[in-house]
Amino acid sequence: MKGRLAFAALAFVACAAAVRAQVAPRDLWPQATAAAREGDVDAAKKRSDELLNTGRTYGIRTFPQFAASASGLSGAAAKQQPEVSRWAAQVADQLDGRSPAVAFSEADQAASRNEWGKALKFAMQGYTRVFGDYRARVLSRADFLLMAVLAIAITAVVLSVALLLRYGRAMAHDFREMLGRRLHGGSVSVLAFALLFLPVFLWLGPAWLLMYWLAIAFGYASIGERVAIVLVLILVAFAPIAIDTAANRVAGVDSPAVTAAISSATQSYEPDALRRLEELLTVVPNNATLHLLIGNLLVFEGADDQAALHYRRAAELRANYAGAHVNLGNLHFADNELQAAMTEYEQAERADSRLAIAFFNHSVAAGDLYKFDLQKEMLGRARAIDADYVENVTRNKTQKVVYYDPSIAEAWAISRDIVDTAPQARSLFGNYAAFDLSRSATNPITIAALLALLLAVVVWGLRRRIGFANACIKCGRTFCPRCKSARESATYCTQCIHIYLKRDGVSLDTKRQKLEEVTSYQSGMARRNRVFATFLPGSAQIMEGRTVSGIIGIFLFALFIGVAVFVGRLAPAIGPAGNAAQLFVRIAAIAAAVVIWFTLSLPVYRRRFAV
């Protein structure tokens, strides 16, 4: 009897060891695809089923890269090997049913068959799934931020030029008045014109010239225009910093630490994550979180013994590292060493009394040991700490116990620290990204925008008592408080006041000349506005004084045009495929831009000037 029991125990241990000694997932998928390319669908299906079963054993939920590969194989084999194509499409959904890359690939395949309804459906599914994929979400946000910065830059340029055209005559008049106190003759007009382009003569770039125009236009602008100038200058000042931040996120999301954290947190299998993290550990060998992450990745490979070494090393490097003890307990639990597992869980509970996962796993181990009172107590404590987390784990778990995962935010912090503390790590792929706010802020654009904002306030404060020049809304003639009495209308010149407001005795010849002057000025402004409205909808509204609608219009128009031009040419947010999805986005963006053009530009064409 004892012999039979001993044999049964040995057989159980051998079976358990065999289960844990399965081949790594990275070796199974190439075998499946090789069989599929040879036309052996049965062998391919057998290998893919083995891959899925291995994933369940190791706690893997999804295989994003393998799913994208299967989806691509489905499209490539659609004509020559339809049976292989059907298998690949089915297994792609099994490997990762929430992958945006799979949905975009299916959209491409539907588009190639001219099934545009299905293509649109799959593309919309893909864009919906982007919000659930951390890496795609980060890259798509970075892409949108870059497009928003481009739209802000175009808006700032248009606003600056429009305000120059609107108030340029008044600015030149004030410059002539200031220079006329010291100089005389024709040089005054030349120097006044030169002052409008002062940054050019100081060998500064065009960006400084645009900021300068906004600064000197501040005093002439209305309250709404002043608010717009301040907001635009602030946004322009932050634009280079935003670009640096986006670039850092695009590069950093593929760093070994962040990639491993994403894989661990989402239980997704990334074939290269383990190798890259091992390379990083050779440079940064004493980081506890990295050891814990590599332990989690080794569990995905079925290398529990190596994972245990890294978990113990993590516990040595960081005293009372609760997460390391939890994962060590899980390895004991997988080997049916329940008492040893409970000991590790108890150490984790002592290290962090607010770690719900330790109490939850403790309750599972206690239940397997038939200690139901202890199980109830531990489960109650876990729910008291975080009931939502326990409910989510209970509903979605792939294994009985749950592994501790460092947060993705902690992985980002580690990546930033590595750049500062281990410069040699920057030679590894993904570790070259660094962001320093002080260095990022010291760029010409930010400095120019802030100095322009300061200059605008200073000039306005110094000149407000003296007063600013203005231009007649009828004929465009400029005047200032020294030229015309403050008691008269602030929007008409003296001649127009007598002709259009007072209607007093003015000779017919003078009226005729004035009418020609007004007609020439008004028709010139109408032509100018139509030209600008043709290419930059919203710019005419700014020059007419409707600043808010003009700025919103030009920003949205520039944003949609930027999206239409650059979709698919920035960070690869939607994966290697996605031509159909990009086409749909391009069509939608162009349609939105056309709507904005008609909404803002057509009224400018229809507008008639009054004489």
C-alpha positions in Angstrom: 0.0 0.0 0.0 2.8 2.4 1.0 4.6 1.6 -2.3 1.5 2.4 -4.4 1.1 5.7 -2.5 4.7 6.6 -3.0 4.4 5.8 -6.7 1.3 7.9 -7.0 3.0 10.8 -5.3 6.0 10.5 -7.6 3.7 10.4 -10.6 1.9 13.5 -9.5 5.1 15.4 -9.0 6.4 14.2 -12.4 3.2 15.3 -14.1 3.3 18.7 -12.4 6.9 19.1 -13.4 6.0 18.2 -17.0 3.3 20.7 -17.1 5.6 23.4 -15.9 8.3 22.3 -18.3 6.3 22.9 -21.4 8.0 24.6 -24.3 8.1 28.4 -24.2 5.4 30.3 -26.1 8.1 32.0 -28.3 9.0 28.6 -29.8 5.4 27.4 -30.5 4.2 30.2 -32.7 7.0 29.9 -35.4 6.1 26.2 -35.6 2.5 27.0 -36.2 3.2 29.6 -38.9 5.7 27.3 -40.6 3.1 24.5 -40.8 0.5 26.9 -42.1 2.8 28.2 -44.9 3.3 24.6 -45.9 -0.4 24.1 -46.1 -0.6 21.8 -43.1 -3.6 23.4 -41.3 -4.1 20.5 -38.9 -0.5 20.8 -37.6 -0.8 24.6 -37.4 -4.0 24.3 -35.4 -2.4 21.8 -33.1 0.5 24.1 -32.4 -1.8 27.2 -31.9 -4.0 25.2 -29.5 -0.8 24.2 -27.6 0.2 27.8 -27.5 -3.1 28.9 -26.1 -3.0 26.1 -23.5 0.5 27.0 -22.5 -0.5 30.6 -22.1 -3.3 29.6 -19.8 -0.9 27.5 -17.7 1.5 30.4 -17.4 -1.1 33.1 -16.7 -0.9 34.7 -20.2 -4.1 36.3 -21.5 -3.1 37.7 -24.9 -0.4 37.4 -27.5 -0.5 40.8 -29.3 2.4 40.3 -31.6 1.4 36.8 -32.6 -2.2 38.0 -33.1 -0.9 40.7 -35.5 1.2 38.1 -37.3 -1.8 35.8 -37.7 -3.9 38.6 -39.0 -1.3 39.5 -41.5 -0.9 35.9 -42.6 -4.7 35.7 -43.1 -4.6 38.6 -45.5 -1.5 37.3 -47.4 -2.9 33.8 -47.8 -6.5 34.9 -48.7 -6.1 34.2 -52.4 -3.7 31.3 -52.6 -4.5 29.4 -49.4 -8.1 30.2 -48.3 -8.1 27.5 -45.7 -4.9 28.8 -44.1 -6.4 32.3 -44.3 -9.5 31.2 -42.4 -7.4 29.5 -39.7 -5.2 32.5 -39.3 -8.2 34.8 -38.9 -9.7 32.5 -36.3 -6.5 32.1 -34.3 -5.8 35.9 -34.4 -9.0 36.5 -32.6 -8.1 33.8 -30.1 -4.6 35.1 -29.5 -5.8 38.7 -28.8 -9.5 39.4 -29.4 -9.0 43.1 -28.3 -6.0 43.9 -30.5 -6.5 47.1 -32.5 -3.9 45.9 -35.0 -6.0 42.8 -35.8 -9.1 45.0 -36.4 -7.1 47.3 -38.7 -5.7 44.3 -40.6 -9.2 43.0 -41.1 -10.3 46.4 -42.3 -7.5 46.3 -44.9 -8.5 42.8 -46.1 -12.1 43.9 -46.4 -11.1 47.0 -48.4 -9.0 44.9 -50.7 -12.2 42.9 -51.5 -14.0 46.3 -52.0 -16.3 45.5 -49.0 -16.1 49.1 -47.8 -19.0 48.6 -45.3 -17.1 45.9 -43.5 -13.9 47.8 -43.8 -15.4 50.8 -42.0 -16.9 48.6 -39.3 -13.5 46.9 -38.6 -11.7 50.3 -38.7 -14.2 51.7 -36.1 -13.6 48.6 -34.0 -9.9 49.2 -34.2 -10.1 52.8 -33.1 -12.3 51.8 -30.2 -9.8 49.2 -29.1 -7.0 51.8 -29.2 -8.4 53.3 -26.0 -7.9 49.9 -24.3 -4.3 49.3 -25.5 -1.8 51.2 -23.4 0.9 51.6 -26.0 -1.5 52.5 -28.8 -3.2 55.0 -26.5 0.1 56.7 -25.6 1.2 56.9 -29.2 -2.2 58.2 -30.4 -2.1 60.9 -27.7 1.3 61.9 -28.8 0.2 62.1 -32.4 -2.8 64.2 -31.6 -0.6 66.5 -29.4 1.8 67.0 -32.3 -1.2 67.9 -34.6 -2.6 70.3 -32.0 0.8 72.0 -31.7 1.0 72.4 -35.5 -2.5 73.9 -35.5 -1.5 76.3 -32.7 1.5 77.4 -34.6 -0.5 78.0 -37.8 -3.1 79.9 -35.7 -0.4 82.1 -34.2 1.1 82.9 -37.6 -2.3 83.8 -39.0 -3.3 85.9 -36.0 0.0 87.8 -36.1 -0.2 88.6 -39.8 -3.9 89.4 -39.5 -3.4 91.8 -36.6 -0.5 93.4 -38.5 -2.8 94.0 -41.5 -5.5 95.3 -39.3 -3.5 97.6 -37.1 -0.3 98.1 -39.2 -1.2 101.6 -40.4 -1.9 102.7 -36.8 1.4 101.2 -35.6 3.4 102.9 -38.3 1.6 106.2 -37.5 2.7 106.0 -33.8 6.2 105.1 -34.8 6.3 108.2 -37.1 5.0 110.3 -34.2 7.7 109.0 -31.9 10.5 109.4 -34.4 9.3 112.8 -35.6 10.1 114.3 -32.2 13.9 113.7 -32.9 14.1 113.3 -36.7 12.8 115.1 -39.7 12.3 114.5 -43.4 11.7 111.3 -45.3 13.8 109.2 -43.1 11.1 109.2 -40.5 8.7 107.1 -42.6 11.5 104.7 -43.6 12.6 104.2 -40.0 8.9 103.8 -38.9 8.5 101.1 -41.5 11.7 99.5 -40.3 10.5 99.4 -36.7 7.7 97.2 -37.8 10.3 94.6 -38.8 12.8 95.3 -36.1 13.6 91.6 -35.3 14.8 91.1 -38.9 17.3 93.9 -38.5 18.5 92.4 -35.2 19.2 89.2 -37.0 16.5 87.3 -35.2 14.4 84.6 -36.8 10.9 84.8 -38.3 9.4 83.4 -35.1 10.7 86.4 -33.2 9.1 88.7 -35.9 5.7 87.1 -35.5 5.9 87.4 -31.7 7.0 91.0 -32.0 3.9 91.8 -34.2 1.6 90.2 -31.5 3.3 92.3 -28.8 3.0 95.6 -30.5 -0.6 94.9 -31.7 -1.6 94.2 -28.1 -2.1 97.9 -27.3 -4.2 98.5 -30.4 -6.4 95.4 -30.0 -9.8 95.1 -28.5 -10.3 93.3 -25.1 -11.2 90.1 -26.9 -8.2 90.3 -29.2 -5.9 91.0 -26.2 -7.2 87.9 -24.4 -6.5 85.9 -27.7 -3.0 87.3 -27.9 -2.2 86.3 -24.4 -3.6 82.8 -24.8 -1.8 82.3 -28.1 1.5 83.5 -26.7 1.2 81.2 -23.7 0.3 78.2 -25.9 3.2 79.0 -28.3 5.5 79.2 -25.3 4.4 75.7 -24.1 4.4 74.2 -27.6 8.1 73.2 -27.7 7.8 71.7 -24.3 4.8 69.7 -25.4 6.7 68.4 -28.4 9.6 67.3 -26.2 7.1 65.6 -23.9 5.4 63.8 -26.8 8.8 62.7 -28.2 9.7 61.4 -24.8 6.5 59.4 -24.5 6.8 58.0 -28.0 10.4 56.8 -27.3 9.9 55.9 -23.7 6.9 53.6 -24.2 9.2 51.1 -25.9 11.8 51.2 -23.1 12.5 47.8 -21.5 11.1 48.7 -18.1 7.9 50.2 -19.5 7.4 47.3 -22.0 7.9 44.8 -19.3 5.5 46.6 -17.0 2.8 46.7 -19.7 3.3 43.0 -20.4 3.1 42.1 -16.7 0.2 44.3 -15.9 -1.9 43.3 -18.9 -0.7 39.6 -18.9 0.3 40.0 -22.5 3.1 38.0 -24.0 5.9 40.1 -25.6 8.6 37.9 -27.1 11.4 40.6 -26.9 10.5 42.0 -23.5 12.5 39.4 -21.5 15.7 39.7 -23.6 15.6 43.5 -23.5 15.1 43.6 -19.8 17.9 41.1 -19.3 20.2 43.5 -21.2 19.1 46.3 -19.0 19.7 44.4 -15.8 23.4 43.9 -16.9 23.7 47.7 -16.7 21.4 48.3 -13.7 21.8 45.1 -11.6 20.5 46.5 -8.3 17.0 47.7 -9.0 14.4 45.6 -7.1 11.5 46.5 -9.4 13.4 45.4 -12.5 14.1 42.0 -10.8 10.5 41.6 -10.0 9.4 42.5 -13.5 11.9 40.0 -15.1 10.6 37.4 -12.6 7.1 37.9 -13.9 8.3 37.6 -17.5 10.2 34.4 -16.7 6.9 33.0 -15.3 5.4 33.7 -18.7 8.2 31.5 -20.1 7.6 28.7 -17.6 11.0 29.3 -16.0 9.8 29.3 -12.4 13.2 28.5 -10.9 14.8 31.5 -12.5 11.9 33.7 -11.6 12.3 32.6 -7.9 15.9 33.7 -8.0 14.9 37.2 -9.2 12.1 37.5 -6.7 14.5 36.7 -3.9 17.0 39.2 -5.2 14.2 41.8 -5.3 13.4 41.1 -1.7 17.1 41.4 -0.8 17.5 44.7 -2.6 14.4 46.2 -1.0 13.7 45.2 2.5 10.1 44.2 3.1 9.2 44.2 -0.6 5.7 42.8 -0.3 5.2 42.2 -4.0 8.3 40.0 -4.2 7.0 37.8 -1.3 3.5 37.6 -3.0 5.0 36.3 -6.2 7.3 33.9 -4.3 4.3 32.6 -2.6 2.6 32.1 -5.9 5.5 29.9 -7.2 5.2 27.8 -4.0 1.4 27.6 -4.7 2.0 26.4 -8.3 4.3 23.6 -6.9 1.5 22.7 -4.4 3.7 23.8 -1.5 0.7 25.5 0.2 2.2 26.0 3.6 5.3 27.7 2.2 3.1 29.8 0.0 1.1 31.0 3.1 4.4 31.8 4.9 5.4 34.1 2.0 1.9 35.7 1.9 2.1 36.4 5.7 5.5 38.1 5.1 3.9 40.2 2.4 1.1 41.2 4.8 3.5 42.2 7.4 5.5 44.3 4.9 2.4 46.0 3.5 -0.9 45.7 5.4 -2.7 47.6 2.6 -1.8 45.1 -0.2 -5.1 43.4 -1.0 -3.5 40.9 -3.3 -1.5 39.3 -0.5 -4.7 38.7 1.6 -6.6 37.4 -1.4 -3.9 34.9 -2.4 -3.6 33.9 1.3 -7.4 33.1 1.3 -7.0 30.9 -1.8 -4.1 28.9 -0.2 -6.0 28.6 3.0 -9.0 27.2 1.1 -6.9 24.6 -0.6 -5.7 23.5 2.8 -9.3 23.3 4.0 -8.8 26.1 6.5 -12.1 27.7 5.6 -12.3 30.0 8.6 -8.9 31.5 7.7 -10.0 31.7 4.1 -13.0 33.7 5.1 -11.0 36.0 7.3 -8.3 36.7 4.7 -10.9 37.3 1.9 -12.8 39.7 4.2 -9.6 41.7 4.9 -8.8 41.8 1.2 -12.3 43.1 0.4 -12.0 45.7 3.2 -8.9 47.0 1.6 -10.1 47.1 -2.0 -13.4 45.5 -2.7 -13.5 46.6 -6.4 -10.0 45.1 -7.0 -11.0 41.8 -5.4 -14.2 41.6 -7.4 -12.3 42.3 -10.7 -9.6 39.7 -9.9 -12.2 37.1 -9.0 -14.1 37.7 -12.2 -11.2 38.0 -14.7 -8.4 35.9 -13.3 -6.7 33.2 -15.4 -5.1 31.5 -12.4 -6.2 30.8 -8.9 -3.7 33.2 -7.4 -2.7 36.6 -8.7 0.8 37.9 -9.3 1.9 41.3 -8.1 2.6 43.8 -10.9 4.6 47.0 -10.4 2.6 49.9 -11.8 3.4 51.3 -15.3 3.9 54.7 -13.7 6.7 53.2 -11.5 8.3 51.8 -14.7 8.3 55.3 -16.2 10.0 56.6 -13.1 12.6 53.9 -13.3 13.3 54.7 -17.0 13.8 58.4 -16.1 16.1 57.5 -13.2 18.2 55.2 -15.4 18.9 58.0 -17.8 20.3 60.1 -14.9 22.1 57.4 -12.9 23.3 55.0 -15.6 24.2 56.9 -18.7 25.6 53.8 -20.3 22.1 52.4 -20.4 21.2 54.9 -23.1 23.0 52.8 -25.6 20.2 50.2 -25.3 17.1 50.6 -27.4 14.4 52.5 -25.7 16.5 54.0 -23.0 17.7 57.1 -24.9 14.6 59.1 -24.2 15.1 61.8 -21.5 13.0 64.8 -20.6 14.3 67.8 -18.6 11.8 70.6 -18.1 14.5 73.2 -17.5 16.4 72.3 -20.7 13.2 72.0 -22.7 12.0 75.4 -21.7 15.2 77.2 -22.7 14.4 77.2 -26.4 14.1 80.2 -28.8 10.3 79.8 -29.3 9.5 79.7 -25.6 11.8 82.6 -24.8 10.4 84.7 -27.7 6.8 84.1 -26.7 7.4 85.0 -23.0 9.4 88.1 -23.9 6.7 89.1 -26.4 4.1 88.7 -23.7 6.2 90.9 -21.3 6.9 93.4 -24.1 3.1 93.6 -24.8 2.2 94.4 -21.2 5.1 96.9 -20.8 4.4 98.8 -24.1 0.7 98.9 -23.3 1.3 100.2 -19.8 3.7 102.9 -21.0 1.5 104.1 -23.9 -2.0 103.8 -22.5 -1.8 107.3 -21.0 -0.6 108.9 -24.2 -3.1 106.8 -26.3 -2.7 104.7 -29.4 -3.3 105.7 -33.0 -6.3 104.4 -34.8 -7.5 104.0 -38.4 -10.7 105.3 -39.9 -13.1 102.4 -40.6 -14.3 104.2 -43.8 -11.1 105.3 -45.6 -8.3 103.8 -43.5 -6.7 107.1 -42.8 -4.8 107.0 -39.5 -5.0 109.5 -36.6 -3.9 109.8 -33.0 -4.9 111.9 -30.0 -2.4 114.6 -31.2 -4.0 114.7 -34.7 -7.7 114.8 -33.7 -9.8 115.9 -30.8 -10.7 113.2 -28.3 -14.3 114.6 -28.2 -14.9 113.4 -31.8 -15.6 109.9 -32.9 -12.8 107.4 -32.2 -13.6 105.3 -35.3 -13.8 108.0 -38.0 -11.2 110.5 -39.3 -12.0 114.2 -39.3 -13.0 114.3 -43.0 -15.3 111.3 -42.6 -16.9 112.8 -39.5 -17.8 115.9 -41.5 -19.0 113.9 -44.5 -20.8 110.9 -43.0 -21.7 112.1 -39.4 -22.1 115.8 -39.4 -23.0 116.1 -43.1 -22.1 119.8 -42.9 -20.9 122.0 -45.8 -18.3 120.2 -47.7 -17.5 120.9 -51.3 -18.7 118.4 -54.0 -15.1 118.0 -55.2 -14.0 117.0 -51.7 -16.8 114.6 -51.4 -16.0 113.0 -54.7 -12.4 112.6 -53.8 -13.3 111.2 -50.5 -15.8 108.8 -52.1 -13.1 107.5 -54.4 -10.7 107.1 -51.5 -13.3 105.2 -49.4 -14.2 103.0 -52.4 -10.6 102.2 -53.1 -9.9 101.3 -49.4 -13.1 99.3 -48.9 -12.7 97.3 -52.2 -9.1 96.7 -51.4 -10.0 95.3 -48.0 -12.7 93.1 -49.5 -10.3 91.6 -52.0 -7.7 91.1 -49.3 -10.2 89.3 -47.1 -11.4 87.1 -49.9 -7.8 86.1 -50.8 -7.0 85.2 -47.2 -10.4 83.4 -46.8 -9.7 81.3 -49.8 -6.6 79.7 -48.3 -7.0 80.3 -44.6 -10.7 80.2 -43.5 -11.0 82.2 -40.3 -8.3 84.8 -41.2 -10.8 87.2 -42.7 -12.9 87.0 -39.6 -9.8 88.0 -37.5 -9.1 91.0 -39.8 -12.7 92.1 -39.5 -12.6 92.0 -35.7 -14.4 88.8 -35.1 -11.4 87.3 -33.4 -13.0 84.4 -31.5 -14.7 82.8 -34.4 -11.7 83.4 -36.6 -9.2 81.8 -34.2 -11.5 78.8 -33.6 -12.0 78.4 -37.3 -8.4 78.6 -38.3 -7.3 76.2 -35.5 -9.9 73.6 -36.5 -9.1 73.9 -40.2 -5.4 73.6 -39.6 -6.0 70.6 -37.2 -8.1 68.7 -39.7 -5.7 69.4 -42.6 -2.8 68.3 -40.5 -4.6 65.1 -39.6 -5.4 64.4 -43.2 -1.8 65.0 -44.3 0.1 63.3 -41.5 -2.1 60.4 -40.5 0.0 57.3 -40.7 3.2 59.3 -40.9 3.8 59.9 -37.2 4.1 57.5 -34.3 2.8 54.1 -35.3 -0.2 54.2 -33.0 -2.3 51.8 -35.0 0.4 49.2 -35.7 2.0 48.0 -38.9 -1.3 47.7 -40.8 -4.1 50.2 -41.1 -4.2 51.6 -44.6 -8.0 51.4 -44.7 -8.3 53.0 -41.3 -6.0 55.8 -42.3 -8.0 56.4 -45.5 -11.2 56.7 -43.5 -9.6 59.2 -41.1 -8.2 61.2 -44.0 -11.6 61.3 -45.7 -13.3 62.4 -42.5 -10.7 65.1 -41.8 -10.9 66.5 -45.3 -14.7 66.5 -45.1 -14.6 68.4 -41.8 -12.0 70.9 -43.3 -14.3 71.5 -46.3 -17.3 72.1 -44.0 -15.2 74.7 -42.1 -14.1 76.3 -45.3 -17.6 76.7 -46.6 -18.9 77.9 -43.2 -16.2 80.6 -42.8 -15.2 81.5 -46.4 -18.5 81.7 -48.3 -19.9 84.6 -46.1 -16.7 86.5 -46.9 -17.3 86.1 -50.6 -20.9 87.2 -50.3 -20.1 90.2 -48.2 -20.4 93.6 -49.9 -18.5 96.7 -48.7 -20.4 99.9 -47.8 -19.3 103.3 -49.2 
